[in-house]
Amino acid sequence: MSYIRLTIDGLTMEVPPNTTILQAARQHSIDIPTLCYDERVSPHGGCGMCLVEIEGIKKLLRSCATLVTDGMVINTRSDRVVHSRKTTLELLLSEHTGDCKPPCTLACPAQTDCQSYVGLIAVGDYATALNVIRDKIPLPASIGRVCPHPCEKKCRRALVEEPIAICELKRFAADYANVTGGTTGPSPSAKAGYHSGALDKAAINKTDPSATVRMNKGKHVAIVGGGPGGLSAAYYLRLFGHDVTIFEAMDKPGGMLRYGIPEYRLPKHVLDAEINEIFQLGVTIMCNTKLGRDISLDDLQCRYDAVLLAVGAWASSALRCPGEELENVVGGLDFLREVNIEDTSLSGKKVAIIGGGNTAMDACRTAVRLGAQKVYNIYRRTRKEMPAEQLEIDEAEEEGVEFKNLANPIEIIGKDGAVTALRLQIMRLGEPDASGRRSPVAIPGAEEALDVDYVIIAIGQKTDTYGLGQIDLTKWGTIAANEVTCQTGLPGVFAVGDATNKGADIAIAAIAEAKQAAIMIDKYLNAQELTAVTPYLVKDDKTEGDFFDQRRVPRIRTAVRPAKERKADFGEVAHGYSEDQARREAQRCLECGCLDYHECKLIAYANEYDVHPEHLFGHKIHHEFNNTHPVIHYTPDKCVLCGLCVRVCDEVEGKAALGMVNRGFDTVVKPAMDFPLCETTCDSCGKCAEVCPTGALLKTEVFKACGRQPALV
């Protein structure tokens, strides 16, 4: 047989006659994208993705349907070809509807794959669920207890009745690991009969089985700060194969998770177990070592290949009113830190806590447990505007905290250097401020005085910049760090967490930045360019009407200790899910994100070709489909009309159950005469779903594996 000689992308090759350009390219590992090609069916070329440029021919040709000829010179990546493919993708995406990722994942600062781990819990695969969580969160049991769960605020189950308890399920996965010989577990049950699945104290000597450290690269990284950001960065840097030393100013690592969150919310043995897992990876932790006192930034730069600053924001913001200097006036963080370090008593004290955030609620509830006679919370807006979690507010009230809303401190009154009273200005709500909350406005002549002898100011926090040397600061007094690369203005020095840019945020935000920093530091140590690309994602807006057919299933509440009992000690208040509760709660998930996202060729090509289809967006035609088939689930709005399903059903299976119906923009793939697929010649082979490049066709087993049935339309 005589072979045909041709050149593709500079590579000369010989192939048999009757070979298409696409086949020749694939035989020599040259990738040409396709959406509508399958070797089992005749070439179609409808997707337009496989176009190539041939020397001497003006127009671009479809490589899947063009046979090679002797002497052909082909370019699969010319500017014309790339532009054509990009335009094709943008046109397809302008009509493509769906959610590549669910809103819960997009709302999580760490981009945790909530849908996957919730689905895995639904089917009882708790170990894999925990591994999914750990990919983004190395401290799942701790974060599962304290995170204010922004993911749940975007959960679409709220359009049916209530959001999925995503955070509680995270805690369950981490806690359950101990029962099956894993690594962390829940706190000891405070009362028999409550499910808390007592933590095996031996678990603190176990290491994370999902973590695999790469071969040591001989690079050394110093991390200043052993809070959630520093610990998480250490975890990922060790997995990358770097030696890591954490320098922690306090006597134990954990940062605000240890010293800023009360024991009743996060038992310290749970935190210790997770820190120990990071330690067991080979991370060195040097406690009682403070930047600017025991070590200097200059010294760290000399001794280490890279430095990460994760020093946090440990200073309480000042109230700036007369009397703040009096004895027994303390910052919220200072108060919580003192309580976590040593025995403290407020027996018989009348305590006022100023502020409406979670730190203020922690201080209120801690004061109750320390024996305070009376505990007031002072906040200048209404309870509705309080930034604290509603659950924390409600539980504080149950424990006896008295809320004084629409009140603003204007003077702390004292006698002989000690607090005796708090003078309050009564407020009303005015117009909304920049945050969207209505601004408090003083009511002239309206005041109130509270008899108190202890004042805790919990209105914010800031960074102590001592020891940071010549590092650039923002106008807020935080470390200026590039939000993509985490680099500071000093070579080899990176920064994350509460100490950077806009200041204090929730723990999961610090963990998210820590992983990003670890990736960038790894690139820096390997002399790679420090870049990050934000992937293109298809997103959809949903309303209550989109879920009208969903059965209402109430959210499963976890048990909590009675207020009278819990306020007398620092035992953990909330009890985790039982296994049955966790699975039933997880099965409420609507699985909003595309179940074929990781296999979707359309989104993979979209990101490869850096698409921007927004300029083509317009009215999208919505197609309904009767999804009563026992094997196949079809979402017509995700279809790009590649025709693969139609041709496989006809040419491979000989059934012709599907076809192209209508013309132009109204074209849709479905059975003739609008018959349900289950009433056609379909034999449930599933090949149409197997070849679908966008997830428009899926086997229903994908849904059943997540513990639910697909929607009918």
C-alpha positions in Angstrom: 0.0 0.0 0.0 1.3 3.5 -0.9 1.1 6.0 2.0 0.3 9.7 1.8 2.9 12.1 3.0 1.7 15.3 4.7 2.7 17.9 7.3 0.6 18.9 10.3 1.9 21.7 12.6 5.4 21.2 11.3 5.4 17.4 11.9 5.8 15.4 8.7 4.0 12.0 8.6 2.8 9.2 6.4 -0.7 7.8 6.7 -2.8 5.4 4.6 -5.2 6.6 1.9 -8.8 7.5 2.9 -7.5 8.9 6.2 -9.1 12.2 7.4 -7.0 15.0 8.7 -8.5 14.5 12.1 -7.6 10.8 12.1 -4.0 11.6 10.9 -3.6 14.2 13.6 -4.8 11.8 16.4 -2.5 9.0 15.2 0.4 11.4 15.9 -0.9 12.8 19.2 -1.9 16.2 17.7 -5.1 17.4 19.4 -7.8 18.9 17.3 -11.0 19.8 19.3 -14.3 18.2 18.4 -17.8 18.2 19.9 -19.6 16.2 17.3 -17.1 13.4 16.3 -17.2 9.8 17.2 -15.4 7.0 15.3 -18.5 4.8 15.3 -20.6 7.2 13.2 -20.2 9.1 9.9 -18.5 12.5 10.0 -20.9 15.4 10.5 -18.8 18.5 11.1 -21.7 20.3 12.5 -20.0 21.7 15.6 -17.4 23.6 13.6 -14.7 23.1 16.2 -12.4 20.9 14.1 -11.6 23.5 11.4 -8.0 23.7 10.2 -6.1 25.8 7.8 -4.5 24.2 4.7 -1.8 25.8 2.8 -3.1 27.0 -0.6 -6.7 26.8 0.3 -8.5 30.1 1.3 -11.3 28.7 3.5 -10.9 26.7 6.6 -11.9 23.0 6.3 -13.5 20.5 8.7 -10.7 18.1 9.6 -13.2 15.3 10.6 -14.6 15.2 7.0 -11.6 16.2 4.9 -9.4 13.4 3.5 -5.7 13.9 3.4 -3.9 14.4 0.1 -0.2 14.0 -0.7 1.9 17.1 0.1 -0.8 18.7 2.3 0.6 21.3 4.8 -1.9 21.8 7.6 -2.0 24.3 10.5 -4.3 23.4 13.4 -3.4 26.4 15.5 -3.1 29.4 13.2 -4.6 32.7 14.3 -7.5 32.2 11.9 -8.3 28.8 13.3 -8.1 29.9 16.9 -10.3 32.9 16.2 -12.8 30.7 14.4 -13.0 28.2 17.2 -13.4 30.9 19.8 -16.2 32.5 17.8 -17.9 29.1 17.5 -17.7 28.5 21.2 -19.0 31.9 22.0 -22.0 31.3 19.7 -22.7 27.9 21.4 -22.4 29.3 24.9 -24.7 32.2 24.1 -27.5 29.7 23.9 -26.2 27.2 26.5 -28.1 27.3 29.8 -27.1 25.8 33.2 -24.7 26.1 36.1 -21.2 24.7 35.7 -20.8 25.0 39.5 -23.5 25.3 42.1 -24.1 28.7 43.9 -22.9 27.2 47.2 -19.5 26.5 45.8 -19.2 29.9 44.2 -20.2 31.6 47.4 -17.5 29.7 49.5 -14.3 31.7 49.7 -12.4 28.5 49.4 -14.6 27.2 46.5 -15.2 24.0 48.4 -17.0 21.4 46.3 -20.1 21.4 48.5 -22.3 19.6 46.1 -19.9 16.7 45.8 -19.3 16.1 49.5 -23.0 16.6 50.3 -23.9 14.0 47.6 -21.3 11.6 48.9 -22.7 11.9 52.4 -26.1 11.2 50.9 -25.0 7.8 49.7 -22.9 7.0 52.8 -19.4 7.5 51.3 -18.1 9.6 54.2 -14.4 9.0 53.7 -14.5 10.3 50.1 -16.6 13.2 51.3 -14.0 14.1 53.8 -11.2 13.9 51.2 -13.2 16.3 48.9 -13.5 18.8 51.8 -9.8 18.5 52.7 -8.8 19.4 49.2 -9.9 22.9 50.2 -10.1 22.9 54.0 -7.4 21.1 56.1 -9.3 21.9 59.3 -12.8 20.5 58.5 -13.9 19.6 62.0 -13.0 23.0 63.3 -14.4 25.0 60.3 -17.5 22.8 60.4 -18.2 24.2 63.9 -17.4 27.9 63.5 -17.9 28.9 59.8 -20.8 31.3 59.2 -21.4 29.3 56.0 -21.9 31.9 53.2 -22.5 28.8 51.1 -25.9 28.3 52.7 -26.9 31.9 52.0 -26.8 31.0 48.3 -28.2 27.5 48.5 -31.1 27.1 46.1 -32.9 24.8 48.4 -34.0 28.0 50.1 -36.2 28.6 47.1 -38.1 25.4 48.1 -38.1 25.9 51.9 -34.7 26.1 53.7 -31.0 25.8 52.8 -29.1 22.6 53.1 -27.1 22.4 56.4 -23.9 22.4 54.4 -21.7 23.4 57.3 -23.2 20.9 59.7 -22.6 18.2 57.1 -19.0 19.2 56.8 -18.6 18.7 60.5 -20.3 15.4 60.3 -17.9 14.1 57.7 -14.9 15.1 59.8 -16.4 13.8 63.0 -17.5 10.5 61.5 -13.9 9.8 60.4 -13.0 9.0 64.0 -15.7 6.3 64.2 -14.2 4.5 61.2 -10.6 4.9 62.3 -10.1 8.3 60.7 -8.4 11.4 62.1 -10.8 13.8 63.8 -14.0 13.4 65.7 -16.6 15.4 67.6 -16.4 16.5 71.2 -17.4 14.2 74.1 -21.2 14.2 74.5 -22.3 16.6 77.1 -25.3 14.5 78.0 -26.2 10.9 77.4 -28.7 10.5 74.6 -27.3 13.3 72.4 -25.5 12.2 69.3 -22.0 13.7 69.4 -20.0 10.6 68.7 -17.3 11.1 71.3 -13.8 11.8 70.1 -11.3 9.1 70.6 -8.4 11.0 72.2 -6.0 8.6 70.5 -7.2 10.2 67.2 -4.8 13.1 67.9 -1.9 10.7 67.1 -3.3 9.7 63.7 -2.4 11.4 60.5 -4.5 12.4 57.6 -4.6 9.3 55.3 -5.6 11.4 52.3 -2.6 13.6 52.4 0.4 12.5 50.4 3.6 14.5 50.6 5.5 14.8 47.4 9.3 14.2 47.1 11.2 16.7 49.1 12.3 19.6 46.9 14.9 21.0 49.2 13.2 24.3 49.7 12.5 25.9 53.1 9.5 28.1 53.8 8.9 30.2 57.0 5.4 30.9 58.0 4.8 33.6 60.6 1.5 32.9 62.4 0.0 29.5 63.3 -3.7 30.4 62.8 -6.1 28.9 60.2 -4.2 30.7 57.4 -0.7 29.7 58.5 -1.7 26.1 59.3 -3.5 25.7 56.0 -0.6 27.1 54.0 1.8 24.8 55.9 -0.4 21.8 55.0 -0.4 22.5 51.3 3.3 23.5 51.1 4.2 20.2 52.7 2.1 18.3 50.2 4.0 20.2 47.5 7.2 18.8 49.0 8.6 21.8 50.8 10.0 22.0 54.3 7.9 24.3 56.5 8.5 26.0 59.8 5.7 27.9 61.5 6.7 30.6 64.0 3.8 31.2 66.4 3.8 34.0 69.0 1.4 32.3 71.4 2.2 29.2 73.5 0.0 27.0 71.2 -0.9 27.1 67.5 -4.4 27.7 66.3 -4.6 31.5 66.2 -8.2 32.9 66.6 -9.6 29.3 66.4 -7.9 28.7 69.8 -7.8 32.1 71.4 -10.7 34.0 69.8 -13.5 31.3 69.8 -14.9 30.0 73.0 -14.6 26.3 74.0 -18.4 25.8 73.9 -18.3 26.5 70.1 -15.0 24.8 69.3 -13.6 22.3 71.8 -9.8 22.6 71.8 -9.2 18.9 71.6 -10.9 18.9 68.2 -8.6 21.7 67.1 -5.6 20.0 68.6 -6.4 16.8 66.7 -6.4 18.6 63.4 -3.3 20.6 64.1 -1.6 17.4 65.0 -2.4 16.0 61.6 -0.6 18.9 60.0 2.3 18.5 62.4 2.5 14.8 61.5 3.1 15.7 57.9 6.5 17.0 58.9 5.7 20.7 59.7 7.9 22.3 62.4 6.0 24.5 64.8 7.9 27.0 66.9 5.7 28.5 69.6 6.3 31.5 71.8 8.3 33.0 69.0 7.1 36.5 68.1 8.0 38.6 65.0 9.9 41.7 66.1 10.8 40.2 69.5 12.4 36.8 68.9 12.8 36.8 65.1 13.1 39.5 62.5 11.7 39.6 59.0 15.2 40.3 57.6 16.5 37.2 59.4 13.8 35.0 58.0 14.4 36.3 54.4 18.1 35.3 54.8 17.5 31.9 56.3 14.5 30.7 54.2 13.7 30.5 50.5 10.3 32.1 51.0 8.4 33.7 53.8 4.6 33.8 54.4 3.1 36.3 56.8 -0.1 35.1 58.4 0.0 37.2 61.5 -3.7 37.9 61.8 -5.5 40.8 63.4 -5.1 40.5 67.2 -5.7 44.1 68.3 -9.2 45.2 69.2 -10.5 48.4 67.7 -10.9 51.3 70.0 -14.4 52.8 70.9 -13.0 56.3 71.0 -15.2 57.7 73.7 -14.4 59.1 77.2 -13.6 56.6 79.9 -12.1 53.9 77.6 -8.9 54.0 79.7 -10.7 52.9 82.9 -10.0 49.6 84.7 -12.2 46.7 83.6 -12.7 48.2 80.1 -11.2 45.6 77.6 -11.3 44.7 74.0 -13.4 41.8 72.8 -10.5 39.8 71.5 -8.4 40.6 74.6 -11.2 39.3 76.8 -11.7 36.1 74.8 -7.9 35.5 74.6 -7.6 35.9 78.4 -10.5 33.5 79.0 -8.9 30.9 76.8 -5.5 31.2 78.5 -6.4 31.3 82.2 -9.2 31.0 84.7 -11.3 34.1 84.7 -14.4 35.0 86.8 -17.0 37.7 86.3 -19.1 36.5 89.3 -21.5 39.2 90.4 -20.4 41.6 87.7 -22.8 43.6 85.5 -21.2 43.4 82.1 -21.9 45.4 78.9 -20.6 44.1 75.6 -20.5 46.7 72.8 -20.9 45.4 69.2 -23.2 43.3 67.0 -20.9 40.8 65.4 -20.0 37.2 66.3 -17.1 38.3 68.5 -19.6 40.3 70.5 -21.9 37.3 70.8 -19.0 35.1 71.9 -18.1 37.7 74.5 -21.7 37.9 75.7 -22.2 34.2 76.1 -18.7 33.8 77.7 -19.6 36.4 80.2 -22.7 34.5 81.1 -20.7 31.4 81.7 -18.2 33.2 83.9 -20.9 34.0 86.4 -21.9 37.6 85.4 -24.9 38.9 87.3 -26.2 40.8 84.3 -25.0 40.8 80.7 -26.1 43.6 78.2 -25.4 43.7 74.5 -25.2 47.3 73.2 -25.7 47.8 69.4 -26.4 51.1 67.6 -28.7 49.5 65.0 -31.7 47.1 65.3 -31.3 43.4 65.8 -32.2 42.9 62.1 -29.0 44.8 61.1 -26.7 42.9 63.5 -23.9 41.1 61.5 -23.7 38.2 64.0 -25.3 34.9 63.0 -29.0 34.8 63.9 -28.4 31.5 65.7 -25.8 33.1 68.0 -28.1 36.0 68.7 -31.0 33.7 69.6 -28.9 31.4 71.8 -27.4 34.4 73.6 -30.9 35.6 74.4 -32.0 32.2 75.6 -29.0 32.3 78.0 -30.1 35.5 79.5 -28.3 38.2 77.5 -30.3 41.5 77.4 -30.1 43.3 74.1 -30.1 47.1 74.0 -30.5 47.9 70.4 -30.5 51.4 68.9 -28.1 52.6 71.6 -24.6 54.0 71.1 -22.1 54.5 74.0 -21.0 58.1 74.4 -19.2 57.8 77.7 -17.9 55.2 80.1 -18.4 56.6 83.6 -16.0 55.7 86.4 -15.1 56.3 90.0 -11.7 55.8 91.5 -10.4 54.6 88.2 -13.0 51.8 87.8 -16.1 51.5 85.7 -19.5 52.4 87.3 -21.8 53.1 84.4 -22.3 53.3 80.7 -23.9 56.4 79.2 -25.9 55.6 76.0 -27.2 57.8 73.2 -30.6 56.5 71.9 -30.6 56.2 68.1 -33.0 55.8 65.2 -32.4 54.4 61.8 -31.7 56.8 59.0 -30.8 56.3 55.3 -28.8 53.2 54.2 -25.0 53.6 54.3 -22.4 52.1 51.8 -22.9 48.6 53.2 -26.6 48.8 52.5 -27.6 49.0 56.2 -29.5 52.0 57.4 -27.3 54.4 59.2 -28.0 55.1 62.9 -28.9 58.7 63.7 -28.9 60.2 67.2 -32.2 61.3 68.7 -31.4 64.7 70.3 -31.8 64.6 74.1 -32.6 60.9 74.3 -30.1 59.1 76.6 -29.9 56.2 79.0 -27.4 55.2 81.7 -26.7 51.6 82.6 -25.1 50.6 85.9 -22.2 48.3 84.9 -18.8 47.5 86.3 -17.2 45.7 83.3 -17.2 46.8 79.6 -16.1 44.7 76.7 -15.6 46.5 73.4 -16.1 44.2 70.4 -16.6 46.5 67.4 -13.7 45.3 65.2 -10.1 44.3 65.1 -6.8 45.4 63.5 -3.3 44.3 62.8 -0.3 44.8 65.0 2.3 45.9 62.5 5.2 45.6 65.0 8.1 43.7 63.4 7.0 44.1 59.8 9.9 46.3 59.0 9.8 48.0 55.6 6.8 46.1 54.3 4.2 48.2 52.5 1.0 48.9 54.3 -2.5 49.9 53.0 -4.4 53.0 54.2 -6.1 50.7 56.7 -2.8 49.7 58.3 -2.8 46.2 56.8 -0.1 44.5 54.8 -0.4 45.3 51.1 -0.4 42.0 49.2 -1.3 41.2 45.6 -4.7 39.6 45.7 -3.8 37.1 43.0 -0.2 36.2 43.8 -0.3 37.1 47.6 3.1 38.8 47.1 4.1 41.8 49.2 6.5 44.5 48.0 9.5 42.5 49.4 11.1 39.8 47.3 10.1 36.3 48.4 7.7 37.5 51.1 4.0 36.6 50.8 1.1 37.5 53.0 -2.5 36.2 53.7 -5.4 36.4 56.0 -6.7 39.1 58.4 -3.5 41.1 58.3 -3.7 41.8 54.6 -5.5 44.3 52.4 -9.1 44.9 53.6 -8.4 43.3 57.0 -10.2 40.8 59.2 -12.6 38.3 57.6 -13.9 34.8 58.4 -11.6 31.9 58.9 -12.5 30.1 55.6 -11.4 33.3 53.7 -7.9 33.0 55.4 -7.8 29.3 54.4 -8.7 30.1 50.8 -6.0 32.7 50.6 -3.6 30.2 52.2 -4.0 27.6 49.5 -3.6 30.3 46.9 -0.5 31.5 48.5 0.9 27.9 48.8 0.4 27.5 45.1 2.1 30.8 44.3 5.0 30.1 46.7 5.5 26.7 45.0 5.6 28.4 41.6 8.0 31.0 43.0 10.3 28.3 44.4 10.2 26.5 41.0 11.0 29.7 39.1 7.7 29.7 37.4 5.5 32.7 36.4 3.1 33.7 39.2 -0.2 33.7 37.4 -3.7 32.6 38.1 -6.6 32.4 35.6 -10.2 32.8 36.6 -12.1 30.1 34.7 -15.1 30.8 32.6 -18.3 29.3 34.1 -21.8 29.2 32.8 -24.3 30.5 35.4 -28.0 30.5 35.5 -30.6 32.4 37.5 -33.3 30.4 39.2 -36.6 31.4 40.9 -39.0 29.7 43.2 -41.0 28.8 40.0 -38.2 26.6 38.8 -38.7 24.3 41.8 -42.4 24.2 42.0 -42.5 20.4 41.6 -40.1 19.7 44.5 -41.5 18.1 47.6 -41.1 20.2 50.7 -38.7 18.6 53.1 -37.8 20.5 56.3 -34.2 21.1 57.2 -33.1 18.7 59.9 -32.1 20.6 63.1 -29.3 19.4 65.3 -29.8 19.0 69.0 -28.5 21.6 71.4 -28.1 21.5 75.1 -30.9 23.4 77.0 -30.0 27.0 77.8 -30.2 26.4 81.6 -27.7 23.6 81.4 -25.3 24.9 78.8 -24.8 28.4 80.3 -23.4 26.9 83.4 -20.2 25.5 81.7 -18.1 25.6 78.6 -19.2 22.2 77.2 -20.0 22.1 73.5 -23.5 23.5 72.9 -24.4 22.0 69.5 -24.4 18.2 68.8 -23.7 16.9 65.4 -25.9 14.8 63.2 -26.4 11.1 63.6 -25.6 9.1 60.5 -29.2 8.8 59.6 -29.8 12.5 60.0 -26.8 13.4 57.9 -27.8 11.2 55.0 -31.4 12.5 55.1 -30.3 16.1 55.2 -27.8 15.6 52.4 -30.5 14.0 50.3 -32.4 17.3 50.3 -29.7 18.7 47.9 -31.0 19.8 44.5 -27.7 19.1 42.8 -27.8 22.6 41.1 -24.3 22.3 39.6 -23.7 20.4 36.4 -23.1 16.7 37.2 -21.0 16.4 34.1 -18.8 19.5 34.7 -15.5 17.6 35.0 -16.2 15.7 31.8 -17.8 18.6 29.8 -15.9 19.2 26.6 -17.7 22.5 26.0 -16.5 24.2 29.2 -13.0 22.7 28.8 -12.7 24.2 25.3 -14.3 27.5 26.5 -11.4 28.0 29.0 -8.8 26.7 26.6 -9.8 29.4 24.1 -10.5 32.2 26.6 -14.1 32.8 25.5 -16.1 36.0 26.3 -19.6 35.3 24.9 -21.3 38.0 26.9 -21.6 40.3 23.8 -23.7 37.7 22.2 -26.2 37.1 25.0 -29.8 37.7 24.3 -33.1 35.9 24.7 -32.7 32.2 25.3 -35.3 29.7 24.2 -36.4 27.4 26.9 -37.4 23.8 25.9 -39.3 21.5 28.2 -39.0 17.7 28.1 -40.9 14.9 29.7 -38.2 13.1 31.8 -40.1 10.0 32.7 -37.5 7.7 31.1 -36.0 5.2 33.7 -32.4 5.5 32.4 -32.0 8.8 30.5 -32.4 12.3 31.8 -32.4 15.1 29.3 -31.9 18.9 29.7 -32.6 20.4 26.3 -31.3 23.9 27.3 -27.8 22.4 27.7 -27.8 20.9 24.2 -25.6 22.5 21.5 -27.1 20.5 18.6 -23.9 18.5 17.9 -26.1 15.6 16.7 -24.0 12.9 18.2 -26.8 11.4 20.2 -29.1 11.3 17.1 -26.4 9.6 15.0 -25.3 7.1 17.6 -28.9 6.1 18.3 -29.5 5.7 14.5 -26.2 4.4 13.1 -24.9 2.4 16.0 -28.0 1.1 17.7 -30.4 1.3 14.7 -33.2 2.8 16.8 -33.6 6.4 15.6 -35.4 7.3 18.8 -34.1 10.8 18.7 -34.1 13.4 15.9 -33.6 17.1 15.1 -37.1 18.7 15.4 -37.9 22.2 14.0 -35.6 24.5 12.2 -33.3 27.5 12.9 -33.2 28.8 16.5 -36.2 26.6 17.3 -34.3 23.4 16.6 -34.3 20.9 19.4 -33.2 17.2 19.8 -36.1 15.0 20.9 -38.3 12.2 19.8 -40.7 12.8 16.9 -44.3 13.9 17.6 -43.2 14.9 21.1 -43.5 11.4 22.4 -41.8 10.7 25.7 -38.5 8.9 25.1 -39.7 5.9 27.1 -42.5 5.4 24.5 -40.2 5.3 21.5 -37.9 2.6 20.1 -35.3 3.5 22.8 -33.8 0.3 24.4 -32.2 2.2 27.3 -28.6 1.4 26.2 -27.5 4.8 27.4 -25.1 5.5 24.5 -26.6 8.9 23.8 -25.7 10.0 27.3 -22.2 8.5 27.0 -21.4 10.6 23.9 -23.0 13.8 24.9 -20.3 16.5 25.2 -22.2 18.9 27.5 -24.1 16.9 30.0 -27.4 17.6 28.3 -28.0 13.8 28.4 -27.2 11.9 31.5 -27.9 8.5 32.9 -30.3 8.7 35.8 -27.9 6.6 37.8 -25.9 9.8 38.3 -28.8 11.3 40.1 -29.6 8.2 42.1 -26.0 8.0 43.2 -26.6 11.3 44.9 -29.6 10.0 46.7 -32.4 11.8 44.7 -34.5 11.5 41.6 -34.1 14.0 38.8 -36.7 16.7 38.1 -39.3 15.8 35.5 -38.6 18.9 33.4 
